[in-house]
Amino acid sequence: MRFFASQHEFAYSWEEVSTNNWRKYCPWNDKASHVIAVDTLSRSLDDSTHILRTERLITCRQSMPMWVKKIMGGDDTSYVYEVSYVDPKAKRVTMCSQNLTWAELLQVQEKVQYTPSSNAENHTTFEQSAKIIALCGGWQKIKNSIEDISLERFRQNAVKGREGFERVLEISREVFAKQREEAKLQREGAAA
């Protein structure tokens, strides 16, 4: 079993981050070209807590070594199941994901949280953790090797994910500022 943990500060408010979380895999994110579809399976709002719960299926195209394809069969398409909770009162977004593809051999369980920063106003703290478990049986040395390779790949993808989301936040701020300015000019023009 291997563990991963990281923390990052986004120079964007919690409102901006929690809103743009739904755009994480949009065309603005040039680091997420491997994500080919995001399907919302269910969405519900708890009347008493106002927590929004969403289930999504994320379809990815992940390259894998040819020898793995020959042994295991299959193609480069993989699926991830994600459940997220947006708590507007506590100002916390929590996302938990689990790989569905080859989960009987390797499980990757990830948890992400976005909360307002305690260090800087209008910044958001991003905390990410993952647990990677090889279930392939056999020698411990093989399991350890699979977990180590998977952890390194997860670490590299985590960096790309943060960079891509940073870009989404940047573009979103620009687009919404432009829209606000255009709306202001239209109001001023209508009032004149």
N, C-alpha and C positions, 0 to 999 in steps of 0.2 A: 504494500500500500504506500502510495506517495501523496504528499500534500503540497498544495500551492497556496500562497496568500500574497496579496499585494494591496496597496492603498495609493490613491491618487487624488489630487485636488483639481477640480475643474473650476476655472475662473468664470463660472456662470451660476446664476441663482438656481435654487432647487426647482423653482417653477419652470425655468427654461429646460433644465435637465430632465425633469419628469415628463414634460410635454414632448420633448424631442426623443425620448427613449423609444417611442413608437416609430420614429423615423430612422432608427439606428441602421437599418439595412436598406435604406433608400439609395437612389442613384448618386446622391451627394457623397456617399461613403465609398470612396475608391479602394478602400482596404477590405471591403466585404464582397468582392466579386464572386466569391465561392458560394454565397447564399443565393439560391436560385428561386426560392419561394418562402413566404411566411404566411401561414394560414391560421386564422383565428378559429379555434374550435369552440370556445365558449367564453362568455363574458357576463359577469353578474356584479351587482352593486348591493352590498349589505345595507339595508335600510337603517339599522341602528348605529353601525360604526362608520358608514359611508366609505368602507374599504372596497375598492374595485379589484375584483379577481378575474384574471384573464388566463386562459389556456391557449397555447399556440403550438403549432407544429412547424419547425424550421427545417427546410430541405436544403441540403448543401451538396456541393460537388467537391469532394476531397480526393486528391490524388493519393494513391497508395502504391507501394512497391509492387512490381509485377509478380514477384514470387509470392506475395500475400494473396494477390488475385488468383493465381494458379492453385494455391492450396485451398483457399476459402471459397473461391468462386465469387460471383457478384460483380458489381460495377463500382463506379466512383461516387454514386449517390448515397448519401447518408441522411438520417433523420434524427432530430433532437426535439424532445418534448420539454416545453417550458411552461411554468406556472408563475405568474407575477401577481403581486399585491401592491396596490397604490393606496397608501394611508395618508389622506390629505391633512388630517388632524395632527398626526405625529410627524408629518412631512418626511415620510420614508417610502421608498420604492424598494421592494424586495423581489428578486427574481431567482427562481430555482430551476435548474435544467438538468436533464439526464439524457445521455445518448440512448437511442433505441436500436440503432444499427450495431450489430455484433455485441449487444449488451451481455450476452451469455458468455463472452470471452473477455471483454474489457468494459468496465463501468467507469464513466466519468461523470461525477456529480458536482455541479457548480452552483455557487450561491453568490449573488451580487446584491449590494445595497447602495442606495444613493440617499444621503442625508445632508441637511444643511451643515456647512463647515462650522466648527467651533473656533477655528483660527482666523477666519476672514469673512467679513460680511459679503453677501451675494456670491459666495463660493459654495461648491457642493463637494462633499467627500464621497469618493467612490471606493468601496471595499469589495474585493473579489477573493473568493476562496474556492478551492476545488480538492476533491478526493479522487484519486485514480487507483483502481483496483484491477489487477489482471486475474482472471478466473479460469485461465486456460489449463489448469492442472499441470502435471508433469514436474519437471525440475524447478526448484526455487530460482536457480540462476537464470532460467528462461523467463520466468515471471518478472524477476527484478529487471532484466534487460528490457522487456516490453514496457514495464512501468516507467523506467528511466527515459526511454525514447518518447513515450507518450507525454511525460511531464515536460520534457524539453520542447516538444511541439506545442503543448498547451501554453508554455511560457512565451514562446515566439508569437503565437496567435493572440495572446493577451495584450502584448505590446501593440500589435497591428490593430486590435479592436479598440484600444484607447485612442490611438492616433486617428482612426477612422471616425470615431464618435466625436472627437474634438473638432474634426472638419465639419461634421453635420451641425454641431452647435454653432460654429463660426458662420456657416452659410445661412443657417436659420436666423441668426441675429441680424445679418445683413438684409435678408429678404423681408423679415417683419418690420425692420426699421424703414425700408423703402415703402412698404405697404402703408405704414402709419403716416409717412410724409405725404404720400399720394392722397390718402383719405383726408388729411388736414388741408391740403390744397383744394380738394373738391369742396369741402365744407366752407372754406374761405371764399371760393368762387361762387358758390350758391348763395352765400350771405351778402355778397357785393351787389 
